[in-house]
Amino acid sequence: MRNKKYLFASLITISLLVCSLVYGQEESEPVFSGRLLVKFQSDFPDWYPELIAMAFEMPVKDAIAEMGTLDLETPLPGYTELYAWMLEHLPGVEYAEPDVYFKPQIFIPNDPSSQPGNTGAWYLWRIGMPAAWLHTWGSPNVIIALLDTGVNPHPDLEGKLVPGWNFYDNTTNPTDVYGHGTLMAGIIAANTNNGIGIASVGTNCRLMPLRISDNAGNGGLGNAVRALVWAANRGAKVAVCNYEMYLSQSVRDAARYFTERGGIVIMPSGNSGGIASYSDNPYVLVVGATNQQDQVPSFVSRGTFLDLAAPGVDIGCTLHTGNYGSVTGTCPAAAVVGGVAGLIYSANPRLTPQQVEQILESTADDIGTPGWDAHSGWGRVNAYRAVVRARGLARDSIPPALAFISPTLNATVSGMVNITLNASDNVGIKELQVYIDNQLFEARERPPFTFRWDTVRVPNGVHTLSAVAMDWEGNRRTVSIPVTVSNAADTTPPTIRILSPTEGAQVSGTVAVLVEARDNQRVARVELYVNGQRVTLTTIAPFTLYWNTRDLAPGTYTLQCRAYDSAGNVGVSAPVTVRR
């Protein structure tokens, strides 16, 4: 008892020194919650943590018994980093870290693809979902915990939610206060094949909505720790925490707790870009994002901590308003992997978390440097191969069947030609590519496999058409045929006229010059001339050119357009005079 009193007096002295130190500092804008997550060593007496809290005048706001962690409120919220540093240098303290709130890692594009009604389903084909659905649609016994801003009711989430918790307000109401969590919920486990909205990855798995954010959408470390423990104790097999928290020691401990109870924890790498050399967190699967070209966008945070990649650009999602949209970022990528993990547990509930992670990484499509790399980890997730591996099935070794329907072998062609192929596979076609003279012409992931080829663009003579069909296991079939292109010399120029503005019109600002251009073959480009000088061009029909008049002096200007075809013939419009 005597030693305890001396220790108490020493701690009071340290506490007063800290107070005098921080009050002498210049004020800074607060960026922390004002609370600390402190873990004490188990071999110290039970009264020691309480004594520390008393000495530093830090009320105990919560005790996470499963973690041996206390949530302490600091008397000076703007200086939680300093308090954490002081506590970490005391005997018996394993770690102390500020309970920081993280912004959600997401972009919402302001373009038509993000508007209600757009399904953004390209990624389902890219990761092999149509083939994965042949083996499992997911199980309602597999619960995926979503640590986010909450989840709102939605027609496509009907019957998918199990009871959750609001860790910010400490209530049973995990309603979405920011809109982020509902986006992710639809990607993970929206009702599928129900005739409305979007399809999801986890399909028949169920969601546990856990709100860990404040009202501005920022997620708290302490809330994440409590949510992981809460979800693990209630049987969740997958936890998708949509915040960049994988470096936190307390979250690492909570993720270990979740893993030891048979589940896997998934987090986004972040949207700050660049490459970092953080230590890998063995209890968290960190996911980066890829786009439609299987490339890693510049916004993705990359580095030694990255485990896996998944589609994260223009991903179809559910909106908290009850509508639909699309979303971009590493959060939707993490949600995709969370859904695939749910399918793996559905296909084989006996798997350990370590086996689930190994399946996800070993079956991924290697899209970067062979093996692991800092940009895409072990590769982009492949749902089909992951589910097949989870079920212990033999690898498919049968290549697709592939044949040209038109043109036929040694055919003579001219003008616009339909290249049509018949492709089938025992599992499914992942992609079909068409090559002309060994140069990629076009690739598609879904039928119909008919491609439009303008033969005027190549010289007359023999050309080789090739097609490559790939299934989701990586098996390939290649077929090639020779064809002869025979186009008569094109000497007919395009016709072109300016539709708007009209003769004598008054113009200002940026003027849209709308033209009508036609050709017996194809109009290759249209150019706009003002007073005889070319100012812009376009190759996209319908042909509209934009003329900036803001810096021009008042007066009259003569507009004229020229249309070019693939043979180099030129058509010229009648001039139109306008006033600025």
ZIZISUL-V14629 format. One record per pair of residues at least 24 apart in sequence whose C-alpha atoms are under 8 Angstrom apart, sorted by the first residue. I is the first residue (numbers start at 1). J is the second residue. If there is no record, write none. Layout:
i=I j=J
i=I j=J
This chain:
i=8 j=51
i=8 j=55
i=11 j=52
i=11 j=55
i=11 j=56
i=12 j=55
i=12 j=56
i=15 j=55
i=15 j=56
i=22 j=79
i=27 j=78
i=28 j=78
i=29 j=78
i=30 j=77
i=30 j=78
i=31 j=78
i=31 j=100
i=32 j=77
i=32 j=78
i=32 j=80
i=32 j=98
i=32 j=99
i=32 j=100
i=32 j=101
i=33 j=77
i=33 j=98
i=33 j=99
i=33 j=100
i=33 j=101
i=33 j=220
i=34 j=73
i=34 j=74
i=34 j=75
i=34 j=76
i=34 j=77
i=34 j=78
i=34 j=79
i=34 j=80
i=34 j=98
i=34 j=99
i=35 j=71
i=35 j=72
i=35 j=73
i=35 j=74
i=35 j=77
i=35 j=80
i=35 j=98
i=35 j=99
i=36 j=70
i=36 j=71
i=36 j=72
i=36 j=73
i=36 j=74
i=36 j=80
i=36 j=84
i=36 j=96
i=36 j=97
i=36 j=98
i=36 j=99
i=37 j=69
i=37 j=70
i=37 j=71
i=37 j=72
i=37 j=96
i=37 j=97
i=37 j=98
i=37 j=99
i=37 j=222
i=37 j=250
i=38 j=69
i=38 j=70
i=38 j=71
i=38 j=72
i=38 j=93
i=38 j=94
i=38 j=95
i=38 j=96
i=38 j=97
i=39 j=67
i=39 j=68
i=39 j=69
i=39 j=70
i=39 j=93
i=39 j=94
i=39 j=95
i=39 j=96
i=39 j=250
i=40 j=68
i=40 j=69
i=40 j=92
i=40 j=93
i=40 j=94
i=40 j=95
i=41 j=92
i=41 j=93
i=41 j=94
i=42 j=68
i=43 j=92
i=44 j=92
i=64 j=226
i=66 j=229
i=66 j=257
i=67 j=253
i=67 j=254
i=67 j=257
i=71 j=222
i=95 j=249
i=97 j=248
i=97 j=249
i=97 j=250
i=99 j=220
i=99 j=221
i=99 j=222
i=100 j=219
i=100 j=220
i=100 j=221
i=101 j=213
i=101 j=218
i=101 j=219
i=101 j=220
i=101 j=221
i=102 j=218
i=102 j=219
i=102 j=220
i=102 j=221
i=102 j=243
i=102 j=244
i=102 j=245
i=103 j=217
i=103 j=218
i=103 j=219
i=103 j=243
i=104 j=180
i=104 j=217
i=104 j=218
i=104 j=219
i=104 j=242
i=104 j=243
i=104 j=244
i=104 j=331
i=105 j=242
i=105 j=243
i=105 j=244
i=105 j=268
i=105 j=270
i=105 j=271
i=105 j=329
i=105 j=330
i=105 j=331
i=106 j=271
i=106 j=327
i=106 j=328
i=106 j=329
i=106 j=330
i=106 j=331
i=106 j=332
i=107 j=327
i=107 j=328
i=107 j=329
i=108 j=326
i=108 j=327
i=108 j=328
i=109 j=326
i=109 j=327
i=109 j=328
i=113 j=314
i=113 j=325
i=113 j=326
i=114 j=314
i=114 j=325
i=114 j=326
i=114 j=327
i=115 j=324
i=115 j=325
i=115 j=326
i=116 j=323
i=116 j=324
i=116 j=325
i=117 j=197
i=117 j=323
i=117 j=324
i=117 j=325
i=118 j=316
i=118 j=324
i=118 j=325
i=118 j=326
i=119 j=197
i=119 j=198
i=119 j=315
i=119 j=316
i=119 j=317
i=119 j=324
i=119 j=325
i=119 j=326
i=120 j=314
i=120 j=315
i=120 j=316
i=120 j=317
i=120 j=325
i=120 j=326
i=121 j=198
i=121 j=199
i=121 j=315
i=121 j=316
i=122 j=292
i=122 j=315
i=123 j=292
i=123 j=311
i=123 j=315
i=124 j=201
i=125 j=430
i=125 j=445
i=126 j=382
i=126 j=430
i=126 j=445
i=127 j=380
i=127 j=381
i=127 j=382
i=127 j=383
i=127 j=384
i=128 j=382
i=128 j=383
i=128 j=384
i=128 j=430
i=128 j=472
i=129 j=201
i=129 j=383
i=129 j=384
i=130 j=428
i=131 j=384
i=131 j=427
i=131 j=428
i=131 j=472
i=132 j=383
i=132 j=384
i=132 j=385
i=132 j=387
i=132 j=388
i=133 j=384
i=135 j=347
i=135 j=387
i=135 j=388
i=136 j=343
i=136 j=346
i=136 j=347
i=136 j=387
i=137 j=202
i=137 j=203
i=137 j=204
i=137 j=343
i=138 j=202
i=138 j=203
i=138 j=204
i=138 j=205
i=138 j=342
i=138 j=343
i=138 j=346
i=138 j=347
i=139 j=204
i=139 j=205
i=139 j=206
i=139 j=343
i=139 j=346
i=140 j=204
i=140 j=205
i=140 j=206
i=141 j=205
i=141 j=206
i=141 j=346
i=142 j=205
i=142 j=206
i=142 j=236
i=142 j=237
i=142 j=342
i=142 j=345
i=142 j=346
i=143 j=205
i=143 j=206
i=143 j=207
i=143 j=208
i=143 j=235
i=143 j=236
i=143 j=237
i=143 j=238
i=143 j=342
i=144 j=205
i=144 j=206
i=144 j=207
i=144 j=208
i=144 j=236
i=144 j=237
i=144 j=238
i=144 j=239
i=144 j=240
i=144 j=338
i=144 j=339
i=144 j=342
i=145 j=207
i=145 j=208
i=145 j=209
i=145 j=210
i=145 j=231
i=145 j=236
i=145 j=237
i=145 j=238
i=145 j=239
i=145 j=240
i=146 j=181
i=146 j=185
i=146 j=207
i=146 j=208
i=146 j=209
i=146 j=210
i=146 j=239
i=146 j=240
i=146 j=241
i=146 j=242
i=147 j=181
i=147 j=209
i=147 j=210
i=147 j=211
i=147 j=212
i=147 j=224
i=147 j=227
i=147 j=239
i=147 j=240
i=147 j=241
i=147 j=242
i=148 j=180
i=148 j=181
i=148 j=209
i=148 j=210
i=148 j=211
i=148 j=212
i=148 j=213
i=148 j=219
i=148 j=241
i=148 j=242
i=148 j=243
i=149 j=174
i=149 j=175
i=149 j=176
i=149 j=177
i=149 j=178
i=149 j=179
i=149 j=180
i=149 j=181
i=149 j=210
i=149 j=211
i=149 j=212
i=149 j=213
i=149 j=214
i=149 j=217
i=149 j=218
i=149 j=219
i=150 j=174
i=150 j=175
i=150 j=176
i=150 j=177
i=150 j=178
i=150 j=179
i=150 j=180
i=150 j=181
i=150 j=182
i=150 j=209
i=150 j=210
i=150 j=211
i=150 j=212
i=150 j=213
i=151 j=175
i=151 j=176
i=151 j=179
i=151 j=181
i=151 j=182
i=151 j=185
i=151 j=209
i=151 j=211
i=151 j=320
i=152 j=176
i=152 j=182
i=152 j=320
i=153 j=320
i=153 j=322
i=154 j=318
i=154 j=319
i=154 j=320
i=154 j=321
i=154 j=322
i=155 j=322
i=156 j=186
i=156 j=190
i=156 j=191
i=156 j=192
i=156 j=196
i=156 j=197
i=156 j=198
i=156 j=318
i=157 j=185
i=157 j=186
i=157 j=189
i=157 j=190
i=157 j=191
i=158 j=191
i=160 j=189
i=160 j=190
i=160 j=191
i=160 j=204
i=160 j=205
i=160 j=206
i=160 j=207
i=161 j=206
i=161 j=207
i=161 j=208
i=161 j=209
i=162 j=206
i=162 j=207
i=162 j=208
i=162 j=209
i=163 j=208
i=163 j=209
i=164 j=208
i=164 j=209
i=164 j=210
i=165 j=209
i=165 j=210
i=165 j=211
i=166 j=210
i=166 j=211
i=166 j=212
i=167 j=210
i=167 j=211
i=167 j=212
i=167 j=213
i=167 j=223
i=167 j=226
i=167 j=227
i=168 j=211
i=168 j=212
i=168 j=213
i=168 j=214
i=168 j=223
i=174 j=209
i=174 j=210
i=174 j=211
i=175 j=211
i=176 j=211
i=176 j=320
i=177 j=215
i=177 j=216
i=177 j=217
i=178 j=215
i=178 j=216
i=178 j=217
i=179 j=319
i=179 j=320
i=180 j=217
i=180 j=320
i=182 j=318
i=182 j=319
i=182 j=320
i=183 j=317
i=183 j=318
i=183 j=319
i=183 j=320
i=183 j=327
i=184 j=317
i=184 j=318
i=184 j=331
i=184 j=332
i=184 j=335
i=185 j=317
i=185 j=318
i=185 j=335
i=186 j=317
i=186 j=318
i=187 j=315
i=187 j=316
i=187 j=317
i=187 j=318
i=187 j=332
i=187 j=335
i=187 j=336
i=187 j=339
i=188 j=335
i=188 j=336
i=188 j=338
i=188 j=339
i=189 j=339
i=190 j=318
i=197 j=318
i=197 j=324
i=198 j=316
i=198 j=317
i=198 j=318
i=198 j=324
i=200 j=339
i=201 j=336
i=201 j=339
i=201 j=340
i=201 j=343
i=202 j=338
i=202 j=339
i=202 j=340
i=202 j=342
i=202 j=343
i=203 j=339
i=205 j=342
i=205 j=343
i=208 j=236
i=219 j=243
i=221 j=245
i=221 j=248
i=221 j=250
i=221 j=251
i=222 j=250
i=224 j=251
i=225 j=250
i=225 j=251
i=225 j=254
i=225 j=255
i=226 j=254
i=228 j=254
i=228 j=255
i=228 j=257
i=228 j=258
i=229 j=254
i=229 j=257
i=229 j=258
i=231 j=258
i=232 j=257
i=232 j=258
i=232 j=261
i=232 j=263
i=236 j=263
i=237 j=262
i=237 j=263
i=237 j=264
i=237 j=342
i=237 j=345
i=238 j=263
i=238 j=264
i=238 j=265
i=238 j=266
i=238 j=338
i=238 j=341
i=238 j=342
i=239 j=263
i=239 j=264
i=239 j=265
i=239 j=266
i=239 j=338
i=240 j=265
i=240 j=266
i=240 j=267
i=240 j=334
i=240 j=335
i=240 j=338
i=241 j=265
i=241 j=266
i=241 j=267
i=241 j=268
i=242 j=267
i=242 j=268
i=242 j=331
i=242 j=334
i=243 j=267
i=243 j=268
i=243 j=270
i=243 j=331
i=244 j=268
i=244 j=269
i=244 j=270
i=246 j=281
i=246 j=284
i=246 j=286
i=247 j=278
i=247 j=279
i=247 j=281
i=252 j=281
i=252 j=283
i=252 j=284
i=255 j=283
i=255 j=284
i=256 j=283
i=259 j=283
i=259 j=353
i=262 j=352
i=262 j=353
i=263 j=352
i=263 j=353
i=264 j=353
i=264 j=356
i=264 j=357
i=266 j=334
i=266 j=337
i=266 j=338
i=267 j=331
i=267 j=334
i=268 j=330
i=268 j=331
i=268 j=333
i=268 j=334
i=269 j=300
i=269 j=301
i=269 j=302
i=269 j=306
i=269 j=330
i=270 j=300
i=270 j=301
i=270 j=330
i=270 j=331
i=271 j=299
i=271 j=300
i=271 j=301
i=271 j=329
i=271 j=330
i=272 j=299
i=272 j=300
i=272 j=301
i=273 j=298
i=273 j=299
i=273 j=300
i=273 j=301
i=273 j=302
i=274 j=298
i=274 j=299
i=274 j=300
i=274 j=301
i=274 j=302
i=275 j=301
i=275 j=302
i=275 j=303
i=275 j=374
i=276 j=301
i=276 j=302
i=276 j=303
i=276 j=304
i=277 j=303
i=277 j=304
i=277 j=305
i=278 j=303
i=278 j=304
i=278 j=305
i=279 j=304
i=279 j=305
i=280 j=304
i=280 j=305
i=280 j=306
i=281 j=305
i=285 j=357
i=286 j=334
i=287 j=330
i=287 j=333
i=287 j=334
i=287 j=337
i=288 j=312
i=288 j=330
i=288 j=333
i=288 j=334
i=288 j=375
i=288 j=376
i=289 j=313
i=289 j=329
i=289 j=330
i=289 j=333
i=289 j=376
i=290 j=333
i=290 j=380
i=294 j=367
i=294 j=380
i=295 j=367
i=296 j=375
i=296 j=376
i=299 j=329
i=300 j=329
i=300 j=330
i=302 j=374
i=302 j=375
i=302 j=376
i=303 j=374
i=303 j=375
i=304 j=374
i=305 j=374
i=306 j=374
i=306 j=375
i=306 j=376
i=306 j=377
i=307 j=361
i=307 j=376
i=307 j=377
i=307 j=378
i=308 j=361
i=308 j=376
i=308 j=377
i=308 j=378
i=308 j=379
i=308 j=380
i=308 j=381
i=309 j=333
i=309 j=376
i=309 j=377
i=309 j=378
i=309 j=379
i=309 j=380
i=309 j=381
i=310 j=334
i=310 j=336
i=310 j=337
i=310 j=380
i=310 j=381
i=311 j=336
i=311 j=380
i=337 j=381
i=340 j=383
i=340 j=386
i=343 j=387
i=344 j=386
i=344 j=387
i=344 j=390
i=345 j=390
i=347 j=387
i=347 j=390
i=347 j=391
i=348 j=390
i=348 j=391
i=351 j=390
i=356 j=390
i=359 j=386
i=359 j=389
i=359 j=390
i=360 j=386
i=363 j=389
i=384 j=472
i=384 j=473
i=385 j=472
i=385 j=473
i=395 j=473
i=396 j=473
i=397 j=473
i=397 j=475
i=398 j=425
i=398 j=426
i=398 j=475
i=399 j=425
i=399 j=470
i=399 j=471
i=399 j=475
i=399 j=476
i=399 j=477
i=400 j=424
i=400 j=425
i=400 j=426
i=400 j=429
i=400 j=469
i=400 j=470
i=400 j=471
i=400 j=475
i=400 j=476
i=400 j=477
i=401 j=425
i=401 j=469
i=401 j=477
i=402 j=469
i=402 j=477
i=402 j=478
i=402 j=479
i=403 j=479
i=404 j=479
i=407 j=483
i=408 j=481
i=408 j=483
i=409 j=481
i=409 j=482
i=409 j=483
i=410 j=481
i=410 j=482
i=410 j=483
i=410 j=484
i=411 j=482
i=411 j=483
i=411 j=484
i=412 j=483
i=412 j=484
i=412 j=485
i=412 j=486
i=413 j=455
i=413 j=483
i=413 j=484
i=413 j=485
i=413 j=486
i=413 j=487
i=414 j=455
i=414 j=456
i=414 j=485
i=414 j=486
i=414 j=487
i=415 j=454
i=415 j=455
i=415 j=456
i=415 j=487
i=415 j=521
i=416 j=452
i=416 j=453
i=416 j=454
i=416 j=455
i=416 j=456
i=417 j=452
i=417 j=453
i=417 j=454
i=417 j=455
i=418 j=450
i=418 j=451
i=418 j=452
i=418 j=453
i=419 j=450
i=419 j=451
i=419 j=452
i=419 j=453
i=420 j=449
i=420 j=450
i=420 j=451
i=421 j=449
i=421 j=450
i=422 j=449
i=423 j=449
i=423 j=469
i=425 j=471
i=427 j=471
i=427 j=472
i=428 j=471
i=428 j=472
i=429 j=469
i=429 j=470
i=429 j=471
i=429 j=472
i=430 j=469
i=430 j=470
i=430 j=471
i=430 j=472
i=431 j=469
i=431 j=470
i=431 j=471
i=432 j=467
i=432 j=468
i=432 j=469
i=432 j=470
i=433 j=467
i=433 j=468
i=433 j=469
i=434 j=465
i=434 j=466
i=434 j=467
i=434 j=468
i=435 j=465
i=435 j=466
i=435 j=467
i=436 j=463
i=436 j=464
i=436 j=465
i=436 j=466
i=437 j=463
i=437 j=464
i=437 j=465
i=437 j=466
i=438 j=464
i=438 j=465
i=438 j=466
i=455 j=485
i=455 j=487
i=456 j=487
i=456 j=521
i=456 j=566
i=456 j=567
i=457 j=566
i=458 j=485
i=459 j=485
i=460 j=484
i=460 j=485
i=460 j=486
i=460 j=487
i=461 j=485
i=461 j=486
i=490 j=567
i=491 j=567
i=491 j=569
i=492 j=519
i=492 j=520
i=492 j=569
i=493 j=519
i=493 j=564
i=493 j=565
i=493 j=569
i=493 j=570
i=493 j=571
i=494 j=518
i=494 j=519
i=494 j=520
i=494 j=523
i=494 j=563
i=494 j=564
i=494 j=565
i=494 j=569
i=494 j=570
i=494 j=571
i=495 j=519
i=495 j=563
i=495 j=571
i=495 j=572
i=495 j=573
i=496 j=561
i=496 j=562
i=496 j=563
i=496 j=571
i=496 j=572
i=496 j=573
i=497 j=561
i=497 j=572
i=497 j=573
i=497 j=574
i=498 j=560
i=498 j=561
i=498 j=573
i=498 j=574
i=498 j=576
i=501 j=576
i=501 j=578
i=502 j=576
i=502 j=577
i=502 j=578
i=503 j=576
i=503 j=577
i=503 j=578
i=504 j=576
i=504 j=577
i=504 j=578
i=504 j=579
i=505 j=577
i=505 j=578
i=505 j=579
i=506 j=578
i=506 j=579
i=506 j=580
i=507 j=549
i=507 j=578
i=507 j=579
i=507 j=580
i=508 j=549
i=508 j=550
i=508 j=580
i=509 j=548
i=509 j=549
i=509 j=550
i=510 j=546
i=510 j=547
i=510 j=548
i=510 j=549
i=510 j=550
i=511 j=546
i=511 j=547
i=511 j=548
i=511 j=549
i=512 j=544
i=512 j=545
i=512 j=546
i=512 j=547
i=513 j=544
i=513 j=545
i=513 j=546
i=513 j=547
i=514 j=543
i=514 j=544
i=514 j=545
i=515 j=542
i=515 j=543
i=515 j=544
i=515 j=561
i=516 j=542
i=516 j=543
i=517 j=543
i=517 j=563
i=519 j=565
i=521 j=565
i=521 j=566
i=522 j=565
i=522 j=566
i=523 j=563
i=523 j=564
i=523 j=565
i=523 j=566
i=524 j=563
i=524 j=564
i=524 j=565
i=524 j=566
i=525 j=563
i=525 j=564
i=525 j=565
i=526 j=561
i=526 j=562
i=526 j=563
i=526 j=564
i=527 j=561
i=527 j=562
i=527 j=563
i=528 j=559
i=528 j=560
i=528 j=561
i=528 j=562
i=529 j=559
i=529 j=560
i=529 j=561
i=529 j=562
i=530 j=557
i=530 j=558
i=530 j=559
i=530 j=560
i=531 j=557
i=531 j=558
i=531 j=559
i=532 j=558
i=532 j=560
i=549 j=580
i=552 j=580
i=553 j=580
i=554 j=579
i=554 j=580
i=555 j=579
i=555 j=580
i=556 j=580
